[in-house]
């Protein structure tokens, strides 16, 4: 298995987030330090490149939430 850099996962997460319907963005996708993060909160952390954002990225990648999608 090839390890993906955090910056690559960050880019994939942002593309995936853009494709998630607005109603689904309220769904919890990660739990970091006992704090739940929905898509919207996760997006803010990921864009801000925080420690929580990095943990969310690793979690989202492990769950298969980030996809290799080309921009169209």
Protein Blocks (a to p, Z undefined) as FASTA:
>chain_A
ZZddfklmmmmmmmmmmmpcfklmmpcfbdeehiacdfklmmmmmmnopaklmmmmmmmm
mnopaccdddZZ
